[in-house]
Amino acid sequence: MESPFKPDILRDKVALLTGGGSGIGYEIALQLGKHGALIAIMGRRKHVLDSAVASLHILGIPAIGLVGDVRRRDDAVKTLESTVRHFGRLDILVNAAAGNFLVAPEDLSPNGFRTVLDIDSVGTFTMCHEALKYLKKGGQGKDPATGGTIINISATLHYTATWYQIHVSAAKAAVDSITRSLALEWGTDYDIRVNGIAPGPIGDTAGFSKLAPDEILREAKEKMPLDRLGEKWDIAMAAVYLTSDAGKYVNGTTLVVDGGDWLHKPRHLPKDAVKQLSRAVEKRSRDAPVGIPKSKL
């Protein structure tokens, strides 16, 4: 699909994306690059990074791949140093690295629970913490004293509750809290904007297809308010908006991009039945006596 944004809206901005070698992370890297940004992607698998970087280069997007694990502070430090050494600065940090799998709470080990929190929550904080000294020297907009931008990829799982996702729900709830706290404190102290994006069901990702059988995906699509699954492009466009001057006054929010799915409740009555009930209520209202009968005065 064609982007609604100008192709140079992020011209010469330097963006580092964790988990940027595949899935939603790669699509965000691709779209930031298509809109003028210089791209660094961090991930654990070198062959995935190499393939992603090669794809970006084919499109003329300056990009580098950096092997690292967000759970390791030394990797975070080295990745950030390498990004700034290569491109000269850092303007945008996107924390998209995440872990997920379906499991009932009673079958989830404490180590499995901790692993997801280490990647999603601790990893997000670690990257933000180590990136601060670079981002507060960044240059969003024309004012050279203005800081950079952070986007933390969250989810909607914890807004109510989601079956077999207790570990991810806890991790993403922490990510949302990190986003708000840093937006308050770093927005005040360093003029750094910190926001989140909470994707809903995104159909064109390998991870999503692994979490549910095809028949369940079809049923989920039919029950969604917009009657369709989201696409990676939808999430990437939200990222372009939040990292550009178009979103320069947005800070501390987690933008839900799910077509209204988290608001969904089962339809208890067919629409035709609701119309019949409404007409019956209206008829009773029209036929009801108005005012107080004289006999009661």
KOLDOVEX-879516 format. One line per field, with one value per residue (C-alpha): residue number from 0; x negated, y, z; residue in one letter. Coordinates in Angstrom, 1 decimal. Example, Ala and Ser with C-alpha at 12.3 -4.5 7.8 and 13.67 -1.06 7.14 Angstrom:
BEGIN
k	0; 1
px	-12.3; -13.7
py	-4.5; -1.1
pz	7.8; 7.1
r	A; S
***
This chain:
BEGIN
k	0; 1; 2; 3; 4; 5; 6; 7; 8; 9; 10; 11; 12; 13; 14; 15; 16; 17; 18; 19; 20; 21; 22; 23; 24; 25; 26; 27; 28; 29; 30; 31; 32; 33; 34; 35; 36; 37; 38; 39; 40; 41; 42; 43; 44; 45; 46; 47; 48; 49; 50; 51; 52; 53; 54; 55; 56; 57; 58; 59; 60; 61; 62; 63; 64; 65; 66; 67; 68; 69; 70; 71; 72; 73; 74; 75; 76; 77; 78; 79; 80; 81; 82; 83; 84; 85; 86; 87; 88; 89; 90; 91; 92; 93; 94; 95; 96; 97; 98; 99; 100; 101; 102; 103; 104; 105; 106; 107; 108; 109; 110; 111; 112; 113; 114; 115; 116; 117; 118; 119; 120; 121; 122; 123; 124; 125; 126; 127; 128; 129; 130; 131; 132; 133; 134; 135; 136; 137; 138; 139; 140; 141; 142; 143; 144; 145; 146; 147; 148; 149; 150; 151; 152; 153; 154; 155; 156; 157; 158; 159; 160; 161; 162; 163; 164; 165; 166; 167; 168; 169; 170; 171; 172; 173; 174; 175; 176; 177; 178; 179; 180; 181; 182; 183; 184; 185; 186; 187; 188; 189; 190; 191; 192; 193; 194; 195; 196; 197; 198; 199; 200; 201; 202; 203; 204; 205; 206; 207; 208; 209; 210; 211; 212; 213; 214; 215; 216; 217; 218; 219; 220; 221; 222; 223; 224; 225; 226; 227; 228; 229; 230; 231; 232; 233; 234; 235; 236; 237; 238; 239; 240; 241; 242; 243; 244; 245; 246; 247; 248; 249; 250; 251; 252; 253; 254; 255; 256; 257; 258; 259; 260; 261; 262; 263; 264; 265; 266; 267; 268; 269; 270; 271; 272; 273; 274; 275; 276; 277; 278; 279; 280; 281; 282; 283; 284; 285; 286; 287; 288; 289; 290; 291; 292; 293; 294; 295; 296
px	0.0; -1.1; -2.2; -0.3; -3.5; -6.0; -9.0; -11.5; -9.6; -12.4; -15.3; -18.7; -17.3; -19.1; -17.0; -18.0; -15.5; -15.7; -14.1; -14.3; -15.4; -11.9; -8.2; -6.8; -10.3; -11.5; -8.5; -9.0; -12.7; -11.6; -9.1; -11.3; -14.0; -11.6; -10.8; -14.4; -15.8; -19.2; -18.6; -20.5; -18.8; -19.7; -19.0; -20.4; -20.5; -23.2; -21.7; -18.4; -20.1; -22.2; -19.1; -17.2; -20.1; -20.5; -16.8; -17.0; -20.1; -18.3; -15.8; -18.6; -18.1; -21.4; -21.4; -23.6; -22.9; -24.3; -24.2; -23.1; -20.8; -18.7; -18.9; -22.7; -23.7; -27.1; -25.3; -23.1; -26.1; -28.1; -25.1; -24.5; -28.2; -28.4; -25.3; -26.6; -30.1; -28.7; -26.0; -27.3; -24.2; -21.0; -17.5; -15.1; -15.0; -12.4; -12.2; -10.5; -12.4; -9.9; -9.3; -5.9; -4.4; -1.1; -1.1; 1.4; 0.2; -0.1; -2.4; -4.6; -7.8; -9.2; -12.1; -9.9; -8.0; -11.2; -12.6; -9.8; -10.0; -13.8; -13.3; -10.3; -10.5; -14.1; -15.4; -13.2; -14.4; -18.1; -18.0; -16.3; -18.8; -21.9; -20.5; -19.8; -23.1; -22.8; -19.1; -19.3; -21.9; -19.6; -17.9; -14.2; -13.0; -15.0; -16.1; -19.4; -18.7; -15.6; -15.9; -15.1; -12.2; -11.6; -8.9; -8.2; -6.2; -3.5; -0.3; 3.4; 3.3; 3.2; 6.0; 8.5; 7.0; 5.9; 5.9; 2.5; 0.6; -0.1; -3.8; -3.4; -0.6; -2.7; -5.7; -3.7; -2.0; -5.5; -6.5; -3.5; -4.5; -8.1; -6.7; -4.6; -7.4; -10.1; -7.7; -7.1; -10.7; -12.7; -10.2; -10.6; -14.4; -15.6; -12.8; -12.7; -9.3; -8.5; -5.5; -4.2; -2.4; -0.1; 0.6; 3.7; 3.9; 1.5; 2.2; -0.9; -3.4; -5.0; -4.6; -0.8; -0.2; -2.2; 0.1; 3.3; 4.6; 6.0; 9.6; 9.3; 7.7; 10.7; 13.1; 11.2; 11.2; 15.0; 15.5; 13.3; 15.0; 13.5; 13.9; 10.3; 6.9; 4.2; 1.1; -2.5; -2.2; 0.5; -2.0; -4.8; -2.7; -1.9; -5.7; -6.3; -3.7; -5.1; -8.7; -8.1; -7.2; -3.6; -3.6; -5.8; -3.2; -2.4; -4.2; -3.5; -0.7; -0.5; 1.3; 3.6; 3.5; 6.0; 9.1; 11.0; 10.4; 9.7; 13.1; 14.9; 17.7; 20.0; 23.2; 25.8; 28.8; 29.1; 29.5; 33.0; 34.1; 32.7; 34.7; 37.9; 37.3; 36.6; 39.8; 41.8; 40.3; 41.0; 44.6; 45.1; 43.7; 46.0; 49.1; 48.3; 50.4; 48.7; 49.0; 50.9; 54.6; 57.1; 58.5; 55.2; 55.2
py	0.0; 3.6; 5.5; 8.6; 10.3; 12.2; 10.0; 12.3; 12.8; 11.0; 12.2; 11.5; 10.3; 7.3; 4.5; 1.4; -1.4; -4.4; -7.5; -5.7; -8.7; -10.2; -9.7; -6.5; -5.2; -5.6; -3.9; -1.0; -0.8; -1.0; 1.8; 4.1; 3.5; 4.2; 7.5; 8.6; 7.0; 5.3; 1.9; -0.3; -3.6; -5.7; -9.4; -12.7; -14.6; -13.4; -15.1; -13.4; -10.0; -10.5; -11.3; -8.3; -5.9; -7.2; -6.6; -3.1; -2.4; -3.6; -0.8; 1.7; 2.0; 2.5; -0.3; -2.3; -5.5; -5.9; -9.3; -8.9; -10.1; -7.4; -9.4; -8.7; -5.2; -5.6; -6.4; -3.3; -1.1; -2.5; -2.3; 1.4; 2.3; 0.6; 2.4; 5.8; 5.0; 4.0; 6.7; 9.4; 9.8; 8.1; 9.7; 6.8; 3.6; 1.0; -1.9; -4.7; -7.7; -10.1; -13.6; -15.5; -18.9; -20.4; -22.1; -22.7; -21.0; -24.3; -25.6; -22.6; -22.8; -19.9; -19.9; -19.6; -16.8; -15.0; -15.5; -13.6; -10.8; -10.6; -10.1; -7.9; -5.8; -5.9; -5.8; -2.7; -0.9; -1.9; -0.6; 2.7; 3.1; 2.6; 4.8; 7.8; 9.5; 9.3; 10.2; 13.3; 14.6; 13.8; 16.2; 15.6; 18.7; 21.9; 22.5; 20.8; 20.6; 18.5; 14.9; 11.7; 9.3; 5.9; 3.5; 0.4; -2.4; -3.6; -5.6; -5.5; -8.9; -7.4; -4.8; -7.5; -11.0; -13.5; -17.2; -18.9; -15.6; -14.8; -14.4; -12.1; -10.1; -9.5; -8.5; -6.1; -4.5; -3.7; -2.3; 0.1; 1.3; 1.8; 3.9; 6.2; 6.6; 7.5; 9.8; 11.8; 11.9; 12.0; 14.2; 16.7; 16.4; 15.7; 16.4; 12.8; 11.5; 7.9; 6.1; 2.6; 0.7; -2.1; -4.3; -6.4; -9.7; -9.1; -11.8; -11.6; -12.6; -16.0; -15.7; -15.1; -18.2; -20.3; -19.2; -20.5; -23.1; -21.8; -22.5; -20.4; -17.6; -17.6; -17.5; -14.6; -12.6; -13.0; -11.7; -8.7; -5.3; -4.4; -8.0; -8.3; -9.0; -6.2; -6.1; -5.3; -2.2; -0.8; -1.0; 0.5; 3.4; 4.1; 4.0; 6.5; 8.8; 8.6; 9.1; 12.0; 15.7; 14.7; 13.2; 15.8; 16.5; 12.8; 11.6; 8.8; 7.1; 3.5; 3.6; 0.7; -0.6; -3.5; -2.4; -2.2; -5.9; -5.5; -3.8; -6.8; -8.4; -11.2; -9.9; -11.3; -10.4; -10.3; -6.8; -7.5; -8.6; -5.4; -3.3; -5.2; -4.5; -0.9; -0.5; -2.1; 0.3; 3.3; 2.1; 1.8; 5.3; 6.8; 5.0; 5.9; 8.7; 12.0; 14.0; 13.3; 12.1; 14.6; 11.9; 11.9; 15.7
pz	0.0; -0.6; 2.4; 3.4; 4.5; 2.5; 1.6; 3.3; 6.5; 8.5; 6.3; 7.8; 11.1; 12.6; 13.9; 15.9; 16.1; 18.3; 16.8; 13.5; 11.4; 10.9; 11.5; 12.7; 13.6; 10.1; 8.6; 10.9; 9.8; 6.2; 6.4; 8.5; 5.8; 3.0; 4.7; 4.8; 8.0; 8.3; 9.8; 12.4; 13.4; 16.3; 16.7; 18.0; 14.6; 12.2; 9.2; 9.8; 10.2; 7.0; 5.0; 6.4; 5.7; 2.2; 1.5; 2.7; 0.6; -2.5; -1.9; -1.4; 2.3; 4.3; 6.9; 9.2; 11.2; 14.7; 16.5; 20.2; 22.9; 24.7; 27.9; 28.0; 29.0; 27.3; 24.0; 24.4; 25.0; 22.0; 19.7; 20.5; 20.3; 16.9; 15.6; 16.6; 15.3; 11.9; 11.5; 13.8; 16.0; 17.2; 16.9; 17.2; 19.3; 18.6; 21.1; 19.1; 20.5; 22.2; 23.2; 23.0; 23.1; 24.2; 27.6; 30.5; 33.7; 35.6; 32.8; 32.7; 34.6; 36.6; 34.3; 31.2; 32.8; 33.7; 30.2; 28.6; 31.1; 30.6; 26.8; 26.8; 30.0; 31.2; 27.6; 26.8; 29.9; 29.3; 25.7; 26.8; 29.7; 27.6; 24.7; 26.9; 26.5; 22.7; 22.4; 24.6; 22.1; 19.2; 16.9; 16.3; 14.4; 13.8; 17.4; 18.0; 21.7; 21.2; 22.2; 20.2; 20.2; 21.7; 20.6; 22.7; 21.1; 23.5; 23.1; 24.1; 26.0; 29.4; 29.0; 30.0; 30.2; 27.5; 27.7; 27.8; 27.8; 31.5; 30.9; 27.9; 29.5; 32.6; 30.4; 28.2; 31.3; 32.5; 29.1; 29.2; 32.6; 31.4; 28.5; 30.8; 33.4; 30.8; 28.9; 32.1; 33.4; 30.2; 28.4; 31.2; 31.6; 28.1; 25.7; 24.7; 23.5; 24.6; 23.2; 22.6; 19.9; 20.9; 17.8; 17.6; 15.6; 12.7; 10.1; 7.9; 10.6; 11.1; 14.8; 14.6; 12.5; 15.1; 18.0; 16.6; 14.0; 10.7; 11.7; 14.8; 12.9; 10.5; 13.4; 15.0; 11.8; 11.5; 15.0; 14.7; 14.6; 11.2; 10.0; 9.1; 10.6; 10.7; 8.6; 9.5; 7.4; 9.8; 12.7; 10.7; 9.6; 13.3; 13.9; 11.1; 12.6; 16.1; 15.1; 12.8; 13.4; 12.7; 16.2; 17.9; 20.7; 21.4; 24.5; 27.0; 25.1; 23.8; 20.5; 20.0; 16.4; 16.5; 14.6; 17.9; 18.7; 22.4; 22.8; 21.3; 23.2; 21.8; 20.2; 22.6; 20.4; 16.6; 15.2; 13.9; 17.4; 18.9; 16.3; 17.2; 20.9; 20.2; 18.3; 21.1; 23.6; 21.4; 21.0; 24.7; 25.2; 22.6; 24.1; 27.7; 29.3; 29.6; 32.8; 36.0; 35.7; 37.1; 39.4; 41.2; 41.8
r	M; E; S; P; F; K; P; D; I; L; R; D; K; V; A; L; L; T; G; G; G; S; G; I; G; Y; E; I; A; L; Q; L; G; K; H; G; A; L; I; A; I; M; G; R; R; K; H; V; L; D; S; A; V; A; S; L; H; I; L; G; I; P; A; I; G; L; V; G; D; V; R; R; R; D; D; A; V; K; T; L; E; S; T; V; R; H; F; G; R; L; D; I; L; V; N; A; A; A; G; N; F; L; V; A; P; E; D; L; S; P; N; G; F; R; T; V; L; D; I; D; S; V; G; T; F; T; M; C; H; E; A; L; K; Y; L; K; K; G; G; Q; G; K; D; P; A; T; G; G; T; I; I; N; I; S; A; T; L; H; Y; T; A; T; W; Y; Q; I; H; V; S; A; A; K; A; A; V; D; S; I; T; R; S; L; A; L; E; W; G; T; D; Y; D; I; R; V; N; G; I; A; P; G; P; I; G; D; T; A; G; F; S; K; L; A; P; D; E; I; L; R; E; A; K; E; K; M; P; L; D; R; L; G; E; K; W; D; I; A; M; A; A; V; Y; L; T; S; D; A; G; K; Y; V; N; G; T; T; L; V; V; D; G; G; D; W; L; H; K; P; R; H; L; P; K; D; A; V; K; Q; L; S; R; A; V; E; K; R; S; R; D; A; P; V; G; I; P; K; S; K; L
***
